[in-house]
Amino acid sequence: MDIEHHTLVGFAKSFGLLYLLAMAAVALLYACWPANKKRFDKAARDIIEDEDKPWL
């Protein structure tokens, strides 16, 4: 079975695009999932609370 270069490149580009779109969808769903709200709110508050103290 002989696969030509342009066929392999086309498949790789198509699969790569679908892979990146799927990973972006998974990341978006994870960030917007209601069960993660407490975790993200705590992380946002922790960063702000640490900045109120002096460095020394």
CHARMM-style PDB file with segment names, atoms N, HN, CA, C and O in Angstrom:
ATOM      1  N   MET     1       0.846  -1.174   0.000  1.00  0.00      PROA
ATOM      2  CA  MET     1       0.000   0.000   0.000  1.00  0.00      PROA
ATOM      3  C   MET     1       0.891   1.237   0.000  1.00  0.00      PROA
ATOM      4  O   MET     1       1.691   1.444   0.913  1.00  0.00      PROA
ATOM      5  N   ASP     2       0.743   2.041  -1.022  1.00  0.00      PROA
ATOM      6  HN  ASP     2       0.094   1.873  -1.764  1.00  0.00      PROA
ATOM      7  CA  ASP     2       1.574   3.228  -1.188  1.00  0.00      PROA
ATOM      8  C   ASP     2       0.733   4.475  -0.923  1.00  0.00      PROA
ATOM      9  O   ASP     2      -0.228   4.743  -1.644  1.00  0.00      PROA
ATOM     10  N   ILE     3       1.094   5.236   0.110  1.00  0.00      PROA
ATOM     11  HN  ILE     3       1.875   5.018   0.696  1.00  0.00      PROA
ATOM     12  CA  ILE     3       0.379   6.472   0.452  1.00  0.00      PROA
ATOM     13  C   ILE     3       1.190   7.638  -0.077  1.00  0.00      PROA
ATOM     14  O   ILE     3       2.378   7.769   0.215  1.00  0.00      PROA
ATOM     15  N   GLU     4       0.540   8.478  -0.855  1.00  0.00      PROA
ATOM     16  HN  GLU     4      -0.426   8.372  -1.093  1.00  0.00      PROA
ATOM     17  CA  GLU     4       1.232   9.635  -1.414  1.00  0.00      PROA
ATOM     18  C   GLU     4       1.372  10.724  -0.357  1.00  0.00      PROA
ATOM     19  O   GLU     4       0.613  10.782   0.611  1.00  0.00      PROA
ATOM     20  N   HSD     5       2.350  11.569  -0.567  1.00  0.00      PROA
ATOM     21  HN  HSD     5       2.967  11.522  -1.352  1.00  0.00      PROA
ATOM     22  CA  HSD     5       2.667  12.612   0.405  1.00  0.00      PROA
ATOM     23  C   HSD     5       1.499  13.563   0.614  1.00  0.00      PROA
ATOM     24  O   HSD     5       1.155  13.854   1.760  1.00  0.00      PROA
ATOM     25  N   HSD     6       0.877  14.057  -0.448  1.00  0.00      PROA
ATOM     26  HN  HSD     6       1.156  13.821  -1.379  1.00  0.00      PROA
ATOM     27  CA  HSD     6      -0.194  15.039  -0.295  1.00  0.00      PROA
ATOM     28  C   HSD     6      -1.433  14.424   0.374  1.00  0.00      PROA
ATOM     29  O   HSD     6      -2.192  15.138   1.029  1.00  0.00      PROA
ATOM     30  N   THR     7      -1.643  13.127   0.220  1.00  0.00      PROA
ATOM     31  HN  THR     7      -1.026  12.547  -0.312  1.00  0.00      PROA
ATOM     32  CA  THR     7      -2.747  12.456   0.915  1.00  0.00      PROA
ATOM     33  C   THR     7      -2.478  12.411   2.416  1.00  0.00      PROA
ATOM     34  O   THR     7      -3.368  12.678   3.224  1.00  0.00      PROA
ATOM     35  N   LEU     8      -1.257  12.075   2.777  1.00  0.00      PROA
ATOM     36  HN  LEU     8      -0.534  11.858   2.121  1.00  0.00      PROA
ATOM     37  CA  LEU     8      -0.881  12.015   4.181  1.00  0.00      PROA
ATOM     38  C   LEU     8      -0.923  13.399   4.822  1.00  0.00      PROA
ATOM     39  O   LEU     8      -1.378  13.535   5.958  1.00  0.00      PROA
ATOM     40  N   VAL     9      -0.463  14.418   4.121  1.00  0.00      PROA
ATOM     41  HN  VAL     9      -0.094  14.308   3.198  1.00  0.00      PROA
ATOM     42  CA  VAL     9      -0.485  15.781   4.647  1.00  0.00      PROA
ATOM     43  C   VAL     9      -1.930  16.246   4.841  1.00  0.00      PROA
ATOM     44  O   VAL     9      -2.258  16.851   5.861  1.00  0.00      PROA
ATOM     45  N   GLY    10      -2.785  15.965   3.865  1.00  0.00      PROA
ATOM     46  HN  GLY    10      -2.518  15.473   3.036  1.00  0.00      PROA
ATOM     47  CA  GLY    10      -4.194  16.338   3.983  1.00  0.00      PROA
ATOM     48  C   GLY    10      -4.872  15.667   5.158  1.00  0.00      PROA
ATOM     49  O   GLY    10      -5.649  16.296   5.876  1.00  0.00      PROA
ATOM     50  N   PHE    11      -4.582  14.386   5.358  1.00  0.00      PROA
ATOM     51  HN  PHE    11      -3.951  13.874   4.775  1.00  0.00      PROA
ATOM     52  CA  PHE    11      -5.145  13.673   6.504  1.00  0.00      PROA
ATOM     53  C   PHE    11      -4.630  14.261   7.816  1.00  0.00      PROA
ATOM     54  O   PHE    11      -5.404  14.447   8.755  1.00  0.00      PROA
ATOM     55  N   ALA    12      -3.342  14.553   7.889  1.00  0.00      PROA
ATOM     56  HN  ALA    12      -2.713  14.402   7.127  1.00  0.00      PROA
ATOM     57  CA  ALA    12      -2.755  15.095   9.116  1.00  0.00      PROA
ATOM     58  C   ALA    12      -3.337  16.467   9.440  1.00  0.00      PROA
ATOM     59  O   ALA    12      -3.611  16.763  10.603  1.00  0.00      PROA
ATOM     60  N   LYS    13      -3.525  17.295   8.438  1.00  0.00      PROA
ATOM     61  HN  LYS    13      -3.302  17.055   7.493  1.00  0.00      PROA
ATOM     62  CA  LYS    13      -4.098  18.620   8.663  1.00  0.00      PROA
ATOM     63  C   LYS    13      -5.547  18.517   9.121  1.00  0.00      PROA
ATOM     64  O   LYS    13      -5.960  19.228  10.037  1.00  0.00      PROA
ATOM     65  N   SER    14      -6.309  17.650   8.499  1.00  0.00      PROA
ATOM     66  HN  SER    14      -5.974  17.072   7.755  1.00  0.00      PROA
ATOM     67  CA  SER    14      -7.713  17.483   8.877  1.00  0.00      PROA
ATOM     68  C   SER    14      -7.836  16.912  10.289  1.00  0.00      PROA
ATOM     69  O   SER    14      -8.608  17.416  11.105  1.00  0.00      PROA
ATOM     70  N   PHE    15      -7.072  15.859  10.569  1.00  0.00      PROA
ATOM     71  HN  PHE    15      -6.445  15.450   9.906  1.00  0.00      PROA
ATOM     72  CA  PHE    15      -7.125  15.253  11.891  1.00  0.00      PROA
ATOM     73  C   PHE    15      -6.637  16.238  12.952  1.00  0.00      PROA
ATOM     74  O   PHE    15      -7.209  16.299  14.041  1.00  0.00      PROA
ATOM     75  N   GLY    16      -5.603  16.998  12.658  1.00  0.00      PROA
ATOM     76  HN  GLY    16      -5.139  16.948  11.774  1.00  0.00      PROA
ATOM     77  CA  GLY    16      -5.090  17.982  13.606  1.00  0.00      PROA
ATOM     78  C   GLY    16      -6.114  19.050  13.918  1.00  0.00      PROA
ATOM     79  O   GLY    16      -6.269  19.457  15.069  1.00  0.00      PROA
ATOM     80  N   LEU    17      -6.813  19.504  12.888  1.00  0.00      PROA
ATOM     81  HN  LEU    17      -6.686  19.173  11.953  1.00  0.00      PROA
ATOM     82  CA  LEU    17      -7.851  20.516  13.101  1.00  0.00      PROA
ATOM     83  C   LEU    17      -8.967  19.961  13.970  1.00  0.00      PROA
ATOM     84  O   LEU    17      -9.412  20.625  14.906  1.00  0.00      PROA
ATOM     85  N   LEU    18      -9.418  18.764  13.675  1.00  0.00      PROA
ATOM     86  HN  LEU    18      -9.056  18.224  12.915  1.00  0.00      PROA
ATOM     87  CA  LEU    18     -10.486  18.160  14.475  1.00  0.00      PROA
ATOM     88  C   LEU    18     -10.027  17.913  15.911  1.00  0.00      PROA
ATOM     89  O   LEU    18     -10.798  18.097  16.853  1.00  0.00      PROA
ATOM     90  N   TYR    19      -8.773  17.498  16.074  1.00  0.00      PROA
ATOM     91  HN  TYR    19      -8.147  17.349  15.308  1.00  0.00      PROA
ATOM     92  CA  TYR    19      -8.222  17.266  17.403  1.00  0.00      PROA
ATOM     93  C   TYR    19      -8.184  18.566  18.212  1.00  0.00      PROA
ATOM     94  O   TYR    19      -8.591  18.585  19.374  1.00  0.00      PROA
ATOM     95  N   LEU    20      -7.702  19.643  17.606  1.00  0.00      PROA
ATOM     96  HN  LEU    20      -7.372  19.628  16.662  1.00  0.00      PROA
ATOM     97  CA  LEU    20      -7.633  20.919  18.322  1.00  0.00      PROA
ATOM     98  C   LEU    20      -9.017  21.467  18.643  1.00  0.00      PROA
ATOM     99  O   LEU    20      -9.220  22.031  19.718  1.00  0.00      PROA
ATOM    100  N   LEU    21      -9.964  21.313  17.735  1.00  0.00      PROA
ATOM    101  HN  LEU    21      -9.799  20.854  16.862  1.00  0.00      PROA
ATOM    102  CA  LEU    21     -11.334  21.752  18.011  1.00  0.00      PROA
ATOM    103  C   LEU    21     -11.955  20.943  19.145  1.00  0.00      PROA
ATOM    104  O   LEU    21     -12.645  21.502  19.998  1.00  0.00      PROA
ATOM    105  N   ALA    22     -11.718  19.642  19.163  1.00  0.00      PROA
ATOM    106  HN  ALA    22     -11.158  19.188  18.470  1.00  0.00      PROA
ATOM    107  CA  ALA    22     -12.246  18.799  20.238  1.00  0.00      PROA
ATOM    108  C   ALA    22     -11.622  19.177  21.588  1.00  0.00      PROA
ATOM    109  O   ALA    22     -12.322  19.248  22.598  1.00  0.00      PROA
ATOM    110  N   MET    23     -10.316  19.416  21.603  1.00  0.00      PROA
ATOM    111  HN  MET    23      -9.747  19.358  20.783  1.00  0.00      PROA
ATOM    112  CA  MET    23      -9.664  19.799  22.855  1.00  0.00      PROA
ATOM    113  C   MET    23     -10.153  21.160  23.352  1.00  0.00      PROA
ATOM    114  O   MET    23     -10.309  21.355  24.557  1.00  0.00      PROA
ATOM    115  N   ALA    24     -10.396  22.099  22.441  1.00  0.00      PROA
ATOM    116  HN  ALA    24     -10.269  21.940  21.462  1.00  0.00      PROA
ATOM    117  CA  ALA    24     -10.925  23.406  22.832  1.00  0.00      PROA
ATOM    118  C   ALA    24     -12.336  23.260  23.396  1.00  0.00      PROA
ATOM    119  O   ALA    24     -12.683  23.930  24.369  1.00  0.00      PROA
ATOM    120  N   ALA    25     -13.149  22.396  22.800  1.00  0.00      PROA
ATOM    121  HN  ALA    25     -12.867  21.853  22.010  1.00  0.00      PROA
ATOM    122  CA  ALA    25     -14.503  22.161  23.302  1.00  0.00      PROA
ATOM    123  C   ALA    25     -14.468  21.539  24.692  1.00  0.00      PROA
ATOM    124  O   ALA    25     -15.259  21.913  25.558  1.00  0.00      PROA
ATOM    125  N   VAL    26     -13.560  20.596  24.912  1.00  0.00      PROA
ATOM    126  HN  VAL    26     -12.917  20.293  24.208  1.00  0.00      PROA
ATOM    127  CA  VAL    26     -13.429  19.975  26.231  1.00  0.00      PROA
ATOM    128  C   VAL    26     -12.991  21.005  27.265  1.00  0.00      PROA
ATOM    129  O   VAL    26     -13.523  21.021  28.375  1.00  0.00      PROA
ATOM    130  N   ALA    27     -12.044  21.854  26.929  1.00  0.00      PROA
ATOM    131  HN  ALA    27     -11.612  21.841  26.028  1.00  0.00      PROA
ATOM    132  CA  ALA    27     -11.575  22.886  27.861  1.00  0.00      PROA
ATOM    133  C   ALA    27     -12.691  23.878  28.181  1.00  0.00      PROA
ATOM    134  O   ALA    27     -12.838  24.298  29.329  1.00  0.00      PROA
ATOM    135  N   LEU    28     -13.466  24.249  27.183  1.00  0.00      PROA
ATOM    136  HN  LEU    28     -13.346  23.908  26.251  1.00  0.00      PROA
ATOM    137  CA  LEU    28     -14.577  25.173  27.399  1.00  0.00      PROA
ATOM    138  C   LEU    28     -15.646  24.539  28.287  1.00  0.00      PROA
ATOM    139  O   LEU    28     -16.165  25.187  29.196  1.00  0.00      PROA
ATOM    140  N   LEU    29     -15.972  23.287  28.026  1.00  0.00      PROA
ATOM    141  HN  LEU    29     -15.550  22.761  27.288  1.00  0.00      PROA
ATOM    142  CA  LEU    29     -16.957  22.597  28.866  1.00  0.00      PROA
ATOM    143  C   LEU    29     -16.460  22.475  30.310  1.00  0.00      PROA
ATOM    144  O   LEU    29     -17.237  22.661  31.248  1.00  0.00      PROA
ATOM    145  N   TYR    30     -15.194  22.170  30.493  1.00  0.00      PROA
ATOM    146  HN  TYR    30     -14.563  22.019  29.732  1.00  0.00      PROA
ATOM    147  CA  TYR    30     -14.638  22.073  31.841  1.00  0.00      PROA
ATOM    148  C   TYR    30     -14.711  23.408  32.570  1.00  0.00      PROA
ATOM    149  O   TYR    30     -15.053  23.459  33.751  1.00  0.00      PROA
ATOM    150  N   ALA    31     -14.387  24.490  31.863  1.00  0.00      PROA
ATOM    151  HN  ALA    31     -14.109  24.449  30.903  1.00  0.00      PROA
ATOM    152  CA  ALA    31     -14.395  25.814  32.487  1.00  0.00      PROA
ATOM    153  C   ALA    31     -15.809  26.285  32.804  1.00  0.00      PROA
ATOM    154  O   ALA    31     -16.007  27.020  33.771  1.00  0.00      PROA
ATOM    155  N   CYS    32     -16.774  25.885  32.027  1.00  0.00      PROA
ATOM    156  HN  CYS    32     -16.613  25.287  31.241  1.00  0.00      PROA
ATOM    157  CA  CYS    32     -18.160  26.344  32.210  1.00  0.00      PROA
ATOM    158  C   CYS    32     -19.018  25.365  32.996  1.00  0.00      PROA
ATOM    159  O   CYS    32     -20.189  25.650  33.245  1.00  0.00      PROA
ATOM    160  N   TRP    33     -18.476  24.224  33.394  1.00  0.00      PROA
ATOM    161  HN  TRP    33     -17.525  23.992  33.192  1.00  0.00      PROA
ATOM    162  CA  TRP    33     -19.262  23.221  34.114  1.00  0.00      PROA
ATOM    163  C   TRP    33     -19.653  23.774  35.490  1.00  0.00      PROA
ATOM    164  O   TRP    33     -18.786  24.253  36.220  1.00  0.00      PROA
ATOM    165  N   PRO    34     -20.930  23.720  35.857  1.00  0.00      PROA
ATOM    166  CA  PRO    34     -21.382  24.312  37.131  1.00  0.00      PROA
ATOM    167  C   PRO    34     -20.679  23.759  38.371  1.00  0.00      PROA
ATOM    168  O   PRO    34     -20.503  24.491  39.345  1.00  0.00      PROA
ATOM    169  N   ALA    35     -20.279  22.507  38.361  1.00  0.00      PROA
ATOM    170  HN  ALA    35     -20.422  21.913  37.569  1.00  0.00      PROA
ATOM    171  CA  ALA    35     -19.631  21.927  39.537  1.00  0.00      PROA
ATOM    172  C   ALA    35     -18.248  22.526  39.793  1.00  0.00      PROA
ATOM    173  O   ALA    35     -17.737  22.402  40.906  1.00  0.00      PROA
ATOM    174  N   ASN    36     -17.631  23.163  38.816  1.00  0.00      PROA
ATOM    175  HN  ASN    36     -18.046  23.264  37.912  1.00  0.00      PROA
ATOM    176  CA  ASN    36     -16.296  23.746  38.978  1.00  0.00      PROA
ATOM    177  C   ASN    36     -16.343  25.199  39.446  1.00  0.00      PROA
ATOM    178  O   ASN    36     -15.291  25.800  39.664  1.00  0.00      PROA
ATOM    179  N   LYS    37     -17.523  25.773  39.603  1.00  0.00      PROA
ATOM    180  HN  LYS    37     -18.378  25.285  39.426  1.00  0.00      PROA
ATOM    181  CA  LYS    37     -17.642  27.180  39.970  1.00  0.00      PROA
ATOM    182  C   LYS    37     -16.960  27.471  41.312  1.00  0.00      PROA
ATOM    183  O   LYS    37     -16.226  28.452  41.425  1.00  0.00      PROA
ATOM    184  N   LYS    38     -17.187  26.642  42.319  1.00  0.00      PROA
ATOM    185  HN  LYS    38     -17.783  25.845  42.228  1.00  0.00      PROA
ATOM    186  CA  LYS    38     -16.575  26.887  43.632  1.00  0.00      PROA
ATOM    187  C   LYS    38     -15.050  26.876  43.537  1.00  0.00      PROA
ATOM    188  O   LYS    38     -14.387  27.725  44.133  1.00  0.00      PROA
ATOM    189  N   ARG    39     -14.497  25.930  42.799  1.00  0.00      PROA
ATOM    190  HN  ARG    39     -15.036  25.241  42.315  1.00  0.00      PROA
ATOM    191  CA  ARG    39     -13.046  25.812  42.664  1.00  0.00      PROA
ATOM    192  C   ARG    39     -12.451  27.050  41.988  1.00  0.00      PROA
ATOM    193  O   ARG    39     -11.426  27.563  42.437  1.00  0.00      PROA
ATOM    194  N   PHE    40     -13.079  27.530  40.921  1.00  0.00      PROA
ATOM    195  HN  PHE    40     -13.911  27.113  40.556  1.00  0.00      PROA
ATOM    196  CA  PHE    40     -12.555  28.701  40.212  1.00  0.00      PROA
ATOM    197  C   PHE    40     -12.753  29.982  41.020  1.00  0.00      PROA
ATOM    198  O   PHE    40     -11.891  30.861  40.999  1.00  0.00      PROA
ATOM    199  N   ASP    41     -13.873  30.099  41.730  1.00  0.00      PROA
ATOM    200  HN  ASP    41     -14.573  29.385  41.748  1.00  0.00      PROA
ATOM    201  CA  ASP    41     -14.084  31.270  42.578  1.00  0.00      PROA
ATOM    202  C   ASP    41     -13.069  31.314  43.719  1.00  0.00      PROA
ATOM    203  O   ASP    41     -12.559  32.384  44.053  1.00  0.00      PROA
ATOM    204  N   LYS    42     -12.775  30.166  44.316  1.00  0.00      PROA
ATOM    205  HN  LYS    42     -13.189  29.298  44.046  1.00  0.00      PROA
ATOM    206  CA  LYS    42     -11.774  30.116  45.384  1.00  0.00      PROA
ATOM    207  C   LYS    42     -10.390  30.496  44.854  1.00  0.00      PROA
ATOM    208  O   LYS    42      -9.652  31.229  45.513  1.00  0.00      PROA
ATOM    209  N   ALA    43     -10.045  30.009  43.689  1.00  0.00      PROA
ATOM    210  HN  ALA    43     -10.645  29.414  43.153  1.00  0.00      PROA
ATOM    211  CA  ALA    43      -8.746  30.348  43.097  1.00  0.00      PROA
ATOM    212  C   ALA    43      -8.654  31.846  42.819  1.00  0.00      PROA
ATOM    213  O   ALA    43      -7.600  32.446  43.026  1.00  0.00      PROA
ATOM    214  N   ALA    44      -9.734  32.451  42.358  1.00  0.00      PROA
ATOM    215  HN  ALA    44     -10.590  31.963  42.189  1.00  0.00      PROA
ATOM    216  CA  ALA    44      -9.730  33.894  42.085  1.00  0.00      PROA
ATOM    217  C   ALA    44      -9.603  34.692  43.378  1.00  0.00      PROA
ATOM    218  O   ALA    44      -8.892  35.697  43.416  1.00  0.00      PROA
ATOM    219  N   ARG    45     -10.281  34.260  44.435  1.00  0.00      PROA
ATOM    220  HN  ARG    45     -10.859  33.444  44.404  1.00  0.00      PROA
ATOM    221  CA  ARG    45     -10.197  34.965  45.718  1.00  0.00      PROA
ATOM    222  C   ARG    45      -8.828  34.792  46.357  1.00  0.00      PROA
ATOM    223  O   ARG    45      -8.300  35.747  46.926  1.00  0.00      PROA
ATOM    224  N   ASP    46      -8.241  33.610  46.281  1.00  0.00      PROA
ATOM    225  HN  ASP    46      -8.671  32.835  45.819  1.00  0.00      PROA
ATOM    226  CA  ASP    46      -6.944  33.356  46.909  1.00  0.00      PROA
ATOM    227  C   ASP    46      -5.856  34.260  46.347  1.00  0.00      PROA
ATOM    228  O   ASP    46      -4.989  34.715  47.094  1.00  0.00      PROA
ATOM    229  N   ILE    47      -5.883  34.524  45.071  1.00  0.00      PROA
ATOM    230  HN  ILE    47      -6.586  34.155  44.464  1.00  0.00      PROA
ATOM    231  CA  ILE    47      -4.881  35.386  44.459  1.00  0.00      PROA
ATOM    232  C   ILE    47      -5.029  36.811  44.972  1.00  0.00      PROA
ATOM    233  O   ILE    47      -4.031  37.463  45.280  1.00  0.00      PROA
ATOM    234  N   ILE    48      -6.243  37.296  45.067  1.00  0.00      PROA
ATOM    235  HN  ILE    48      -7.053  36.766  44.816  1.00  0.00      PROA
ATOM    236  CA  ILE    48      -6.482  38.669  45.524  1.00  0.00      PROA
ATOM    237  C   ILE    48      -6.152  38.810  47.003  1.00  0.00      PROA
ATOM    238  O   ILE    48      -5.550  39.807  47.399  1.00  0.00      PROA
ATOM    239  N   GLU    49      -6.530  37.841  47.831  1.00  0.00      PROA
ATOM    240  HN  GLU    49      -7.019  37.030  47.510  1.00  0.00      PROA
ATOM    241  CA  GLU    49      -6.272  37.919  49.268  1.00  0.00      PROA
ATOM    242  C   GLU    49      -4.783  37.925  49.579  1.00  0.00      PROA
ATOM    243  O   GLU    49      -4.373  38.567  50.546  1.00  0.00      PROA
ATOM    244  N   ASP    50      -3.962  37.239  48.804  1.00  0.00      PROA
ATOM    245  HN  ASP    50      -4.295  36.717  48.019  1.00  0.00      PROA
ATOM    246  CA  ASP    50      -2.522  37.214  49.039  1.00  0.00      PROA
ATOM    247  C   ASP    50      -1.855  38.542  48.704  1.00  0.00      PROA
ATOM    248  O   ASP    50      -0.781  38.829  49.233  1.00  0.00      PROA
ATOM    249  N   GLU    51      -2.449  39.352  47.851  1.00  0.00      PROA
ATOM    250  HN  GLU    51      -3.321  39.118  47.421  1.00  0.00      PROA
ATOM    251  CA  GLU    51      -1.831  40.602  47.441  1.00  0.00      PROA
ATOM    252  C   GLU    51      -2.030  41.726  48.452  1.00  0.00      PROA
ATOM    253  O   GLU    51      -1.391  42.771  48.335  1.00  0.00      PROA
ATOM    254  N   ASP    52      -2.898  41.536  49.437  1.00  0.00      PROA
ATOM    255  HN  ASP    52      -3.417  40.687  49.532  1.00  0.00      PROA
ATOM    256  CA  ASP    52      -3.159  42.591  50.409  1.00  0.00      PROA
ATOM    257  C   ASP    52      -2.075  42.702  51.464  1.00  0.00      PROA
ATOM    258  O   ASP    52      -2.054  43.681  52.209  1.00  0.00      PROA
ATOM    259  N   LYS    53      -1.187  41.748  51.554  1.00  0.00      PROA
ATOM    260  HN  LYS    53      -1.204  40.951  50.949  1.00  0.00      PROA
ATOM    261  CA  LYS    53      -0.151  41.752  52.584  1.00  0.00      PROA
ATOM    262  C   LYS    53       1.153  42.331  52.025  1.00  0.00      PROA
ATOM    263  O   LYS    53       1.434  42.187  50.835  1.00  0.00      PROA
ATOM    264  N   PRO    54       1.943  42.980  52.869  1.00  0.00      PROA
ATOM    265  CA  PRO    54       3.234  43.505  52.382  1.00  0.00      PROA
ATOM    266  C   PRO    54       4.204  42.378  52.050  1.00  0.00      PROA
ATOM    267  O   PRO    54       4.076  41.264  52.557  1.00  0.00      PROA
ATOM    268  N   TRP    55       5.158  42.676  51.207  1.00  0.00      PROA
ATOM    269  HN  TRP    55       5.262  43.581  50.794  1.00  0.00      PROA
ATOM    270  CA  TRP    55       6.116  41.676  50.746  1.00  0.00      PROA
ATOM    271  C   TRP    55       7.146  41.346  51.808  1.00  0.00      PROA
ATOM    272  O   TRP    55       7.666  40.231  51.824  1.00  0.00      PROA
ATOM    273  N   LEU    56       7.454  42.269  52.685  1.00  0.00      PROA
ATOM    274  HN  LEU    56       7.032  43.175  52.672  1.00  0.00      PROA
ATOM    275  CA  LEU    56       8.521  42.047  53.665  1.00  0.00      PROA
ATOM    276  C   LEU    56       8.035  41.459  54.943  1.00  0.00      PROA
ATOM    277  OT1 LEU    56       8.828  41.222  55.854  1.00  0.00      PROA
TER     278      LEU     56
END
